[in-house]
């Protein structure tokens, strides 16, 4: 429960920042997508059963912030989570290489899946054109983010009140 | 005795005469550039002691002020720092207010020209997905905002209202892939559809473009032409400025012409908008 609460705070914090101050960071078309990278981070660090609910919750929160039809992002996030779970269990790579490669690969999949769904929902092939020119830079950016964000997120969700408030070096007898 | 008195009287008369001569001389040349010789003498004589006394006085004052009487200097310094920070903050605030004021003036002038009523709103957030170009404004259903109302910004059209919540609403920008506006080339009257996505400059930061499509091959359009709304879509009022045409070209099918449109309103930076009712 504590972990889920921390994840909800994390998702809300980043979505608020991404919709305001960090909206054009690094550019208008390549966006900071911390929630998506965090879902992939859960795929890296959690067991299948314990990671599914956080991925679902983050998807719902992201859907609430997005103009896309409700549920689209939840579906995409859960799909990306499964991809990472499968990839990390099937193919072994060194940790930082794995973080970059699997985050970038999952991003490419998610961008195209999103584009296909939006094109279908809105009957507008422009979304496929948008995906075509942004999927590589966005995937590279997400991959680079993954190298840094995944270990940080792992540390973040392991936080507890004791860790935050207990004085360092204090030994209780 | 008498001769002694007489000598004193003569000396007094001489001194008085000299004194009067001096006064008359100074009165006779009131605009003389340099001081008169007698004043020069006095000033020359008085200068060294004045300097010495002044130096001594200043030294004592300096020692008192800078070394002895420093009781509140630190507190005063802190206070001044706070006041300076506050003044800087107010300056920045004033700059913001000035910018906002200019924007609102432009918006009001534009709505007056179009003879349309509306309500002003602030942009509070942007969309988190790169695929969509959507803004959130701080006015919603309770402020009379309804779906498909037209939104203009300082200089031209911004988009139309999408989803409406109680206290806020989303604005579908003219650069969104789902946006389509019936427009005219102001100079020639050539008609076209303005769609959201431009294929050329999307990756440029802080640069939102739209695209003119379905321009007939024979349409008279050139780079720099002003594009305005036609009003034929029965959604956007006629005559609202949209932007300028760029990169006019024939499409690959060789049937239509197409062009990028640089909107008059910087859609990535817009902060104040006007919703037409």
Contacts between the chains, C-beta under 8 A, distances in Angstrom:
chain1	res1	chain2	res2	distance
A	15	B	128	5.9
A	18	B	128	4.8
A	19	B	125	4.1
A	19	B	126	5.7
A	19	B	127	7.0
A	19	B	128	5.1
A	19	B	136	7.5
A	20	B	124	7.8
A	20	B	125	5.5
A	20	B	126	7.3
A	23	B	125	7.8
A	23	B	126	4.1
A	23	B	127	7.9
A	23	B	128	7.8
A	24	B	126	8.0
A	24	B	205	6.4
A	24	B	206	6.2
A	24	B	268	6.0
A	26	B	205	7.5
A	27	B	203	6.5
A	27	B	204	7.6
A	27	B	205	4.1
A	28	B	130	7.2
A	28	B	202	7.5
A	28	B	204	7.7
A	28	B	205	5.9
A	28	B	206	6.6
A	28	B	207	7.0
A	28	B	208	6.8
A	28	B	268	5.9
A	29	B	130	5.1
A	29	B	202	5.4
A	29	B	203	5.3
A	30	B	130	7.1
A	30	B	203	7.6
A	31	B	128	7.3
A	31	B	129	7.5
A	31	B	130	4.7
A	33	B	128	7.9
A	62	B	128	7.2
A	65	B	128	5.2
A	66	B	127	7.1
A	66	B	128	6.0
A	66	B	129	5.3
A	66	B	132	7.7
A	67	B	127	5.8
A	67	B	129	7.2
A	67	B	132	5.0
A	67	B	134	4.6
A	67	B	162	6.8
A	67	B	163	7.2
A	67	B	170	6.1
A	68	B	129	6.4
A	68	B	131	7.7
A	68	B	132	7.0
A	114	B	129	7.9
A	114	B	131	6.6
A	115	B	131	7.2
A	118	B	131	6.0
A	122	B	177	7.5
A	122	B	178	5.5
A	124	B	177	5.7
A	124	B	178	6.1
A	126	B	177	4.0
A	126	B	195	7.4
A	126	B	196	6.9
A	126	B	197	4.7
A	127	B	131	5.9
A	127	B	177	6.0
A	129	B	197	6.7
A	129	B	199	6.5
A	130	B	130	7.6
A	130	B	131	5.7
A	130	B	177	6.6
A	130	B	197	6.3
A	130	B	202	7.2
A	131	B	131	7.8
A	133	B	199	7.8
A	133	B	202	6.3
A	133	B	203	6.6
A	134	B	130	6.4
A	134	B	202	7.5
A	134	B	203	7.3
A	137	B	203	7.3
A	138	B	130	7.3
